Amino acid sequence: MTGAIDIVVNLFTPHEVANQQTGFDANFTTQVRMPDHMTQGVSIDDYLKKMDRAGIERSLLIAVRAGDRDMRGSFEIPYEQVAQWCRKHPDRFSGLAGVDPYRGVEGLKELDHAVRELGFVGAHLYPHWFKLAPDAALYYPYYARCVELGVPIMMQVGQNLIYQKTVRLPSVARPILLDQVAIDFPDLKLIGIHVGVPWTDEMIAMAWKHENVFIGIDAYAPKHLPPALVRYMDSYGSHKVLFGTDWPVIDPERAVAEIKAHGLRPESYERVMRGNALKVFQL
């Protein structure tokens, strides 16, 4: 094994903070115990240094689309804002194209462009921001297009927190709701990110049932991962779990150290930290 691959990373430079492109407020940064020196953003150069210290070779940067453009509190990271960093550091970054199901055919054309022209390696979806469960009809054209393009789609499953005090979003994405999607699109690679808390057993069940359903272990400190998930990724599920941080929520140096502390078997550790991402995203 060489470097790890972090599959869930948000742009969090002073630019995104200043332009209100993070989606969260000071209450949220306090809740996740973000250090004061980070709250105004971390430059790409400093983030790359963190990657180096953590032993992370590549990060997948999300061009987030969070909420209908007419909805209070919604925000997005334009695809080009991510693509510029992928072009500048092609050996360190790859892009993920955020999905907004309300953009219809326009959104499908933009997804085509992101993959075919910008070189993005997957799609990303926040169901709670659209108040639509993963099996909602509006998503289905995007699932079909991901199959056609040969790219996976990741989405937050489980609960979501209150990211902005004035915007309270429902937890619409219980992992069991991936079941019908995986039945309807058996060739679609689906990654349930953010662990699936508090329904982690459902997420494990979906990954066990469906060949192309995977689990992302980001957004929670790895030392707090549910024991059932740790057992799964160190045994019969070692090929179905992918490492991530949800930076800046979890620091990559902390995350790697805490994964190592679980004492996974070498072959399990390699798959979770790198091998599975190489296969799923065809890196």
C-alpha positions in Angstrom: 0.0 0.0 0.0 1.1 3.6 -0.7 -1.1 6.6 0.3 -4.6 6.5 1.5 -7.6 8.0 -0.4 -10.1 10.2 1.3 -13.3 10.0 -0.6 -15.3 12.8 1.2 -13.6 16.2 1.3 -15.1 19.7 1.2 -13.4 22.8 0.0 -12.8 24.8 3.1 -10.4 27.6 2.2 -10.9 31.3 3.3 -12.6 31.8 -0.1 -15.4 29.3 0.7 -15.9 30.7 4.2 -16.0 34.3 3.0 -18.5 33.4 0.3 -20.8 31.4 2.6 -20.2 28.2 0.7 -19.7 25.9 3.7 -23.4 25.4 4.6 -22.8 25.7 8.3 -22.6 28.4 11.0 -20.8 29.0 14.2 -23.2 26.9 16.2 -22.2 23.9 14.1 -18.5 24.5 14.3 -18.9 24.6 18.1 -20.9 21.4 18.1 -18.2 19.5 16.1 -15.4 21.1 18.2 -13.6 22.8 15.3 -10.5 24.6 16.6 -10.7 28.3 16.6 -7.8 28.7 14.3 -9.6 26.8 11.6 -13.0 28.6 11.6 -12.0 31.1 8.9 -10.8 28.4 6.5 -7.6 26.5 5.7 -5.6 27.2 2.6 -5.1 24.4 0.0 -1.4 24.5 0.7 -1.9 23.9 4.4 -4.5 21.2 3.6 -2.0 19.4 1.4 0.5 19.5 4.2 -2.1 17.8 6.4 -2.6 15.2 3.7 1.1 14.6 3.7 1.4 14.2 7.4 -1.6 11.9 7.5 -0.2 9.7 4.6 -3.2 10.6 2.3 -2.3 10.5 -1.3 -5.5 11.7 -2.9 -8.6 13.5 -1.8 -12.0 13.6 -3.6 -13.3 17.2 -3.6 -17.0 17.7 -3.6 -18.6 20.4 -5.9 -21.5 20.5 -3.4 -25.1 21.3 -4.5 -27.1 21.7 -1.3 -30.7 22.6 -1.7 -33.0 24.1 -4.3 -31.5 27.4 -5.4 -34.6 29.2 -4.3 -34.5 27.7 -0.8 -33.3 29.7 2.2 -29.8 28.6 3.3 -29.0 26.7 0.2 -25.5 26.9 -1.3 -23.3 25.4 -3.9 -19.7 25.0 -4.9 -19.6 25.4 -8.7 -18.0 22.6 -10.6 -15.2 24.8 -11.9 -14.3 25.9 -8.4 -13.3 22.3 -7.7 -11.9 21.6 -11.2 -9.3 24.4 -10.8 -7.7 22.5 -7.9 -7.9 19.2 -9.7 -6.0 20.7 -12.6 -3.5 22.4 -10.4 -2.8 19.2 -8.4 -3.9 16.3 -10.6 -2.0 13.8 -8.5 -3.7 14.8 -5.3 -7.3 15.8 -6.1 -10.2 14.4 -8.1 -13.6 16.0 -8.3 -17.2 14.8 -7.4 -20.2 16.5 -9.1 -23.0 17.6 -6.8 -26.5 16.7 -7.8 -29.5 19.0 -7.6 -32.6 17.0 -8.8 -34.6 20.1 -9.4 -32.3 21.2 -12.2 -33.7 18.5 -14.5 -32.2 18.1 -18.0 -29.9 21.1 -17.3 -28.4 19.2 -14.3 -27.9 16.1 -16.4 -26.0 18.0 -19.0 -23.9 19.5 -16.3 -23.1 16.1 -14.9 -22.1 14.9 -18.4 -19.7 17.9 -18.7 -18.3 17.3 -15.2 -17.4 13.7 -16.0 -16.5 13.9 -19.7 -14.8 17.3 -19.8 -13.6 18.1 -16.3 -12.6 14.5 -15.4 -14.7 14.2 -12.3 -14.8 10.6 -11.0 -18.2 10.4 -9.3 -21.4 12.2 -8.2 -22.5 13.4 -4.8 -25.9 13.9 -3.3 -27.3 15.4 0.0 -30.9 14.1 0.2 -31.8 16.1 3.3 -31.0 19.4 1.6 -33.7 18.5 -1.0 -36.1 17.0 1.5 -36.3 13.9 -0.8 -35.6 10.4 0.2 -33.0 8.5 -1.9 -35.7 6.5 -3.7 -37.6 9.6 -4.9 -38.4 9.7 -8.6 -36.6 13.0 -9.2 -33.3 11.3 -8.6 -33.8 8.4 -11.0 -32.6 10.2 -14.2 -29.4 11.0 -12.3 -28.9 7.5 -11.2 -29.4 6.3 -14.8 -27.0 8.9 -16.1 -24.3 7.8 -13.6 -24.7 4.2 -14.9 -24.3 5.5 -18.4 -21.2 7.5 -17.5 -19.8 4.6 -15.5 -19.3 6.6 -12.3 -20.5 6.0 -8.7 -22.8 8.3 -6.7 -22.3 8.9 -3.0 -25.0 10.3 -0.7 -25.3 11.1 3.0 -27.3 8.5 4.8 -28.6 8.4 8.4 -29.3 11.5 10.5 -28.2 15.0 9.6 -27.5 17.7 12.1 -28.6 21.3 12.3 -25.9 22.9 10.1 -27.5 26.4 10.3 -29.6 27.6 13.2 -32.2 29.0 10.9 -32.4 26.0 8.5 -33.6 22.7 10.0 -33.6 19.8 7.5 -35.3 16.4 7.9 -33.3 13.2 8.1 -34.9 11.6 5.0 -32.2 9.1 4.1 -32.4 6.0 6.2 -30.0 3.5 4.7 -32.8 0.9 4.1 -34.1 3.3 1.4 -31.1 2.4 -0.8 -32.7 -1.0 -1.2 -35.1 -0.1 -3.9 -32.6 2.1 -5.7 -30.1 -0.8 -5.8 -32.8 -3.1 -7.0 -33.8 -0.7 -9.8 -30.2 0.1 -10.7 -28.1 -3.1 -10.0 -25.1 -1.7 -12.0 -25.1 1.7 -10.1 -22.3 1.9 -7.6 -23.9 3.5 -4.5 -21.9 4.7 -1.5 -23.7 5.6 1.7 -21.5 8.1 3.4 -21.5 9.5 7.0 -21.7 5.9 8.3 -25.5 5.8 8.5 -25.8 6.7 12.2 -28.0 5.8 14.0 -29.0 3.1 11.5 -25.6 1.7 10.9 -26.9 -1.9 10.9 -29.2 -1.0 8.1 -26.2 0.4 6.1 -24.3 -2.8 6.7 -27.3 -4.9 5.6 -27.6 -2.9 2.3 -23.8 -3.3 1.6 -24.1 -7.1 2.4 -27.2 -7.5 0.2 -26.2 -5.5 -2.9 -23.0 -6.1 -4.8 -22.6 -2.4 -5.7 -23.6 -0.7 -2.4 -20.7 0.5 -0.3 -20.2 2.4 3.0 -18.2 5.6 3.6 -16.9 5.9 7.1 -16.6 9.7 7.2 -18.0 12.6 9.3 -17.5 10.7 12.6 -14.2 10.3 14.5 -13.1 6.7 13.7 -12.6 5.8 17.4 -16.4 6.2 17.8 -17.3 3.9 14.9 -20.0 1.4 15.9 -18.3 -2.0 16.9 -20.5 -3.8 14.4 -19.1 -1.7 11.6 -15.5 -2.2 12.7 -16.1 -6.0 12.7 -17.7 -5.8 9.3 -14.8 -3.9 7.7 -12.3 -6.2 9.2 -14.0 -9.4 8.0 -16.5 -10.3 5.4 -17.1 -6.6 4.5 -13.6 -5.4 4.1 -14.2 -4.9 0.3 -17.3 -2.8 0.9 -16.0 0.1 3.2 -14.2 3.2 2.1 -12.2 5.7 4.2 -13.3 9.3 4.3 -13.2 12.3 6.7 -15.8 14.9 5.6 -13.1 17.5 6.1 -13.2 19.9 7.8 -15.5 18.0 10.1 -12.8 15.4 10.9 -9.1 16.2 10.7 -7.3 13.7 8.4 -4.4 13.2 10.7 -6.7 12.3 13.5 -8.8 10.1 11.3 -5.9 8.0 10.0 -4.4 7.6 13.5 -7.7 6.4 14.9 -8.3 3.9 12.1 -4.9 2.5 12.7 -5.7 2.2 16.4 -8.5 -0.3 15.5 -5.8 -2.8 14.6 -7.4 -4.0 11.4 -5.8 -6.9 9.6 -3.3 -5.6 7.0 -5.4 -6.7 4.1 -8.5 -5.1 5.5 -6.7 -1.9 6.3 -5.4 -1.6 2.7 -8.8 -2.2 1.2 -10.6 0.3 3.4 -7.9 3.0 3.2 -7.1 2.7 -0.5 -7.9 -0.4 -2.5 -11.7 -0.1 -2.5 -11.6 3.5 -3.6 -9.3 2.6 -6.5 -11.8 0.1 -7.7 -15.1 2.0 -7.1 -13.9 5.3 -8.5 -11.6 3.6 -11.2 -8.7 5.8 -10.1 
